[in-house]
């Protein structure tokens, strides 16, 4: 399949195995989300069942509010994790740039020292 036939445009063609692995990851994420949503519904239903005097509309409103709140919390946590990951990646890039700059400087100095040694050796052999 070409890169344009895939829904993931990264400049290369994904193999069938890679697409299947991505599909399995998507399915796993969906099932996890559905399980979490189901657990959320069960928790709030158990809570509203214990509270006496609520009308069916009130129970439905409380359940909807709680589910929406849980989704918002999950979204905030996910955003926080993504932001933290981006910050760590940026820090890593800075450290790598500094390391590469230091390595390049050291290699340049070593090269200059080697050239100076060769010049001295060749100059003294005449």
C-alpha positions as CSV (number, residue, x, y, z in Angstrom):
1,X,0.0,0.0,0.0
2,X,1.4,3.4,-0.8
3,X,1.7,6.2,1.6
4,X,-1.3,7.9,0.1
5,X,-3.4,4.8,0.5
6,X,-2.9,4.9,4.2
7,X,-4.4,7.3,6.6
8,X,-1.0,7.9,8.2
9,X,1.0,10.2,5.9
10,X,4.6,10.2,7.3
11,X,6.4,10.1,4.1
12,X,6.7,6.3,3.9
13,X,4.4,3.4,3.1
14,X,3.2,1.4,6.1
15,X,3.3,-2.3,5.7
16,X,0.3,-4.4,6.4
17,X,1.9,-5.5,9.7
18,X,2.4,-1.9,10.8
19,X,-1.2,-1.0,9.9
20,X,-2.5,-4.1,11.7
21,X,-0.5,-3.1,14.8
22,X,-1.8,0.4,14.6
23,X,-5.3,-0.9,14.2
24,X,-4.9,-3.2,17.3
25,X,-3.6,-0.2,19.3
26,X,-6.7,1.8,18.2
27,X,-9.0,-1.1,19.1
28,X,-7.3,-1.5,22.5
29,X,-7.7,2.3,23.2
30,X,-11.4,2.1,22.2
31,X,-12.1,-0.9,24.4
32,X,-10.3,0.7,27.3
33,X,-12.3,3.9,26.9
34,X,-15.6,1.9,26.6
35,X,-14.7,0.0,29.8
36,X,-13.9,3.2,31.6
37,X,-17.1,4.8,30.4
38,X,-19.1,1.7,31.4
39,X,-17.5,1.7,34.9
40,X,-18.4,5.4,35.2
41,X,-22.0,4.7,34.3
42,X,-22.1,1.9,36.9
43,X,-20.7,4.1,39.6
44,X,-23.0,6.9,39.1
45,X,-26.0,4.6,38.7
46,X,-25.1,2.9,42.0
47,X,-24.9,6.4,43.6
48,X,-28.2,7.7,42.3
49,X,-29.9,4.4,43.3
50,X,-28.8,4.9,46.9
51,X,-30.1,8.5,47.0
52,X,-33.8,8.6,47.8
53,X,-36.3,11.1,46.4
54,X,-34.7,11.7,43.0
55,X,-36.9,11.8,40.0
56,X,-35.9,9.9,36.9
57,X,-35.0,13.2,35.2
58,X,-32.8,14.2,38.1
59,X,-31.0,10.8,38.1
60,X,-30.5,11.2,34.3
61,X,-29.1,14.7,34.8
62,X,-26.8,13.6,37.6
63,X,-25.6,10.7,35.5
64,X,-25.0,12.9,32.5
65,X,-23.2,15.5,34.5
66,X,-20.9,12.9,36.2
67,X,-20.1,11.2,32.9
68,X,-19.3,14.6,31.3
69,X,-17.1,15.5,34.3
70,X,-15.2,12.2,34.0
71,X,-14.6,12.8,30.3
72,X,-13.4,16.3,31.1
73,X,-11.0,15.0,33.8
74,X,-9.7,12.3,31.5
75,X,-9.2,14.9,28.7
76,X,-7.3,17.2,31.1
77,X,-5.1,14.4,32.4
78,X,-4.4,13.3,28.8
79,X,-3.5,16.9,27.8
80,X,-1.3,17.2,30.8
81,X,0.6,14.0,30.0
82,X,1.0,15.1,26.3
83,X,2.3,18.5,27.4
84,X,4.7,17.0,29.8
85,X,5.9,14.6,27.1
86,X,6.4,17.4,24.7
87,X,8.4,19.4,27.4
88,X,10.6,16.3,28.1
89,X,11.2,15.9,24.4
90,X,12.2,19.5,24.1
91,X,14.6,19.2,27.0
92,X,16.1,16.1,25.5
93,X,16.7,17.9,22.2
94,X,18.4,20.8,24.0
95,X,20.6,18.4,25.9
96,X,21.5,16.5,22.7
97,X,22.3,19.7,20.9
98,X,24.6,20.7,23.7
99,X,26.3,17.3,23.7
100,X,26.7,17.4,20.0
101,X,28.1,20.9,20.1
102,X,30.6,19.9,22.8
103,X,31.5,16.8,20.8
104,X,32.0,18.7,17.6
105,X,34.2,21.3,19.5
106,X,36.3,18.5,21.0
107,X,36.7,16.8,17.7
108,X,37.7,20.1,16.1
109,X,40.3,20.8,18.8
110,X,41.7,17.2,18.5
111,X,41.9,17.6,14.7
112,X,43.8,20.9,15.1
113,X,46.1,19.3,17.6
114,X,46.8,16.4,15.3
115,X,47.5,18.7,12.4
116,X,49.9,20.7,14.6
117,X,51.7,17.5,15.6
118,X,52.0,16.4,12.0
119,X,53.3,19.9,11.0
120,X,55.9,19.8,13.8
121,X,57.0,16.3,12.9
122,X,57.3,17.1,9.2
123,X,59.1,20.3,10.0
124,X,61.6,18.7,12.3
125,X,62.4,15.9,9.8
126,X,63.8,18.3,7.2
